[in-house]
Amino acid sequence: MVNIEINGKALSVPEGSTILSVAQHAGIPIPHLCFLKDINEIAACRICVVELEGTQRLIPACNTQVEEGMVIKTNSPRVRSARRTNLRLILSEHNSTCTTCIRSGNCALQTLSHDLNIHYQPYRLQPEKSRVDLEAPVVREASKCIKCMRCVQVCDKIQGMHIWDVAGTGSRTTVDVSFNRLLKNTDCTFCGQCVTHCPTGALTVRDDSNKVLRALADPEITTVIQVAPAIRVAWAEAFSLSPKFAAAGRMVAALRRMGFDYIFDTNFTADLTIMEEGSEFLERFTHRSKYRWPMFTSCCPGWVRFVKSQFPAYTERLSSAKSPQQMFGAIAKSYFAEKQGIDPHKMFVVSIMPCSAKKAECELPTMKDACGDPDVDAVLTTREMVRLLRSDSIVPTDLPEEPFDSPLGSGTGAAVIFGASGGVMDAALRSAYYLVTSKNPKPDAFAAVRGDNPWKESSFAIPGAGTVRVAVVSGLSSTRALMEALEAGTVDYDFVEVMACPGGCAGGGGQPIHDGVEMAEERGELLWDLDARSKIRFSHENPDVKALYSEYLKEPLGKKSHHLLHTDHAAWSVPTKEKA
């Protein structure tokens, strides 16, 4: 322990602590902009400067460790003046057209400018020229970049993809795609973690809301919308509603007010995914010699892009099942269109997803199986949905709860946990156990795959099939470690669930942004709670899924199922790590 003094307050603190962490623990506020604990502690912004007695220069609090006898002032006139000067210099290179910026009202730079009472700018404005590319789901506007380095550090340390880097020298120094590439030509997985950790509007997810609004305004178009499991525990954060009040039914009511003709639940096709993927796993597991192991889940498009670019030899081990989003689009434009007598060419399918990579997934050339048109026409993130509700002056607190439409609106507890890390594995094992034994296991029999540990592993005995060795991993740095362990032969699994975003879809790149706060674990716990309170907790017991097989698909892995619900992941390309 070392003894220091901050603003006249004597403190005894652990050796090796930074001034910022000590101050935060003691309830002493120090403003900061670029700082992310354990990720970005490089003092790039110089907003967190403090005064150290006996030292001429101000020092950054975020990466200066405490030493015995330090006397620190965090808000002296000299410190306040330096912070305001540093912030004005940052603003002089920032495109401050806040009224038209997506992050207005949720921007760390904007908030700090208000907090530090910045009301005029003495320096000449010289924002960097932007080269905006809307072909990729992730969009960068250079004029709004403050060179905080968060995106670089998040991509390097959390995701291990090294897409962003420092470019240029001197006054031309900036952050850009590494090796002078366009983002669309890289091996980026489009996970969006750089977006959710950017303090400004420099990195955003491409906004496709106008495409949806045009479809809603066309009287000849039937609009169908699906809502992913993870949305229901995050959408109302922007309206400061409690999770209990912000039920899925109130979200359905809001979307109905927007004018969508049919509002369905992606939980339906999450259950369908379990039937197809679970059956596929059992087919492989009971004929082990025909296949290479392990089998990987395929519902996360960021993970699929990752394995195709970083470990292409493992692509054949992916489940051939489409993601729930794409299964829904195919079923909506085939089974549902036939059932309702709707021309699928005049049906516009929209997805509300917690994920930016889903935008790229729906544009793949292999996702046009129902009628030749894209199975899913547009993907909106949770944030885009919130902006649309606000633009239509819809106030969720004024709305009653309304049900999803039928027959693609039902889901089980096993489906809702798709939004949490471990959920897909848990749900798949529940139904795999039943498909082998004709008996349901206890719903919580596979709880070992749950939790916020980024890499979990366990083994479960399924009577009549054997012991299944499973792993669950989230976050691409952890995924890379698992894949390298598989290559080295130090681990051995039968079934692996992978989610590109830490914590799974609950922490996806399209979810509401809370600067400096990670919400995946909290949202995931809400999803597990919804599962525990569900009347039906097994995908194979979903009555509408049973009806779909009875009336249309006939059986899992059947001819029609294979055409609509499965895909060849090798049929499209992504730059590999050697060529990117």
HELIX and SHEET records of a PDB file:
HELIX    1   1 ILE A   19  HIS A   25  1                                   7    
HELIX    2   2 PRO A   77  LEU A   91  1                                  15    
HELIX    3   3 CYS A   98  THR A  100  5                                   3    
HELIX    4   4 ALA A  108  ASP A  115  1                                   8    
HELIX    5   5 ALA A  142  LYS A  144  5                                   3    
HELIX    6   6 ARG A  150  GLN A  153  1                                   4    
HELIX    7   7 VAL A  154  ILE A  158  3                                   5    
HELIX    8   8 GLY A  170  ARG A  172  5                                   3    
HELIX    9   9 SER A  178  ASN A  180  5                                   3    
HELIX   10  10 LEU A  183  ASN A  185  5                                   3    
HELIX   11  11 GLN A  193  HIS A  197  1                                   5    
HELIX   12  12 SER A  209  ALA A  217  1                                   9    
HELIX   13  13 PRO A  229  VAL A  233  5                                   5    
HELIX   14  14 TRP A  235  PHE A  239  5                                   5    
HELIX   15  15 ALA A  248  MET A  258  1                                  11    
HELIX   16  16 ASN A  267  PHE A  285  1                                  19    
HELIX   17  17 ARG A  288  LYS A  290  5                                   3    
HELIX   18  18 PRO A  301  GLN A  310  1                                  10    
HELIX   19  19 PRO A  312  ARG A  317  5                                   6    
HELIX   20  20 PRO A  324  ILE A  331  1                                   8    
HELIX   21  21 ALA A  332  PHE A  336  3                                   5    
HELIX   22  22 ALA A  337  GLN A  340  1                                   4    
HELIX   23  23 PRO A  344  LYS A  346  5                                   3    
HELIX   24  24 ALA A  357  GLU A  361  1                                   5    
HELIX   25  25 THR A  382  SER A  391  1                                  10    
HELIX   26  26 PRO A  396  ASP A  398  5                                   3    
HELIX   27  27 GLY A  413  VAL A  416  1                                   4    
HELIX   28  28 ILE A  417  GLY A  419  5                                   3    
HELIX   29  29 GLY A  423  THR A  437  1                                  15    
HELIX   30  30 ALA A  447  VAL A  449  5                                   3    
HELIX   31  31 LEU A  476  ALA A  488  1                                  13    
HELIX   32  32 GLY A  504  GLY A  507  5                                   4    
HELIX   33  33 ALA A  520  ALA A  532  1                                  13    
HELIX   34  34 SER A  539  GLU A  541  5                                   3    
HELIX   35  35 PRO A  543  LEU A  548  1                                   6    
HELIX   36  36 TYR A  549  LEU A  553  3                                   5    
HELIX   37  37 LYS A  559  LEU A  565  1                                   7    
HELIX   38  38 HIS A  569  ALA A  571  5                                   3    
SHEET    1   A 5 LYS A   9  VAL A  13  0                                        
SHEET    2   A 5 VAL A   2  ILE A   6 -1                                        
SHEET    3   A 5 VAL A  71  LYS A  73  1                                        
SHEET    4   A 5 VAL A  49  LEU A  52 -1                                        
SHEET    5   A 5 ILE A  59  PRO A  60 -1                                        
SHEET    1   B 2 VAL A 138  ARG A 140  0                                        
SHEET    2   B 2 LEU A 203  VAL A 205 -1                                        
SHEET    1   C 2 TRP A 164  ALA A 167  0                                        
SHEET    2   C 2 THR A 174  VAL A 177 -1                                        
SHEET    1   D 4 TYR A 262  ASP A 265  0                                        
SHEET    2   D 4 THR A 222  VAL A 227  1                                        
SHEET    3   D 4 MET A 347  MET A 353  1                                        
SHEET    4   D 4 ALA A 378  THR A 381  1                                        
SHEET    1   E 4 MET A 295  PHE A 296  0                                        
SHEET    2   E 4 PHE A 495  MET A 499  1                                        
SHEET    3   E 4 GLY A 466  SER A 474  1                                        
SHEET    4   E 4 TRP A 455  ILE A 462 -1                                        
END                                                                             
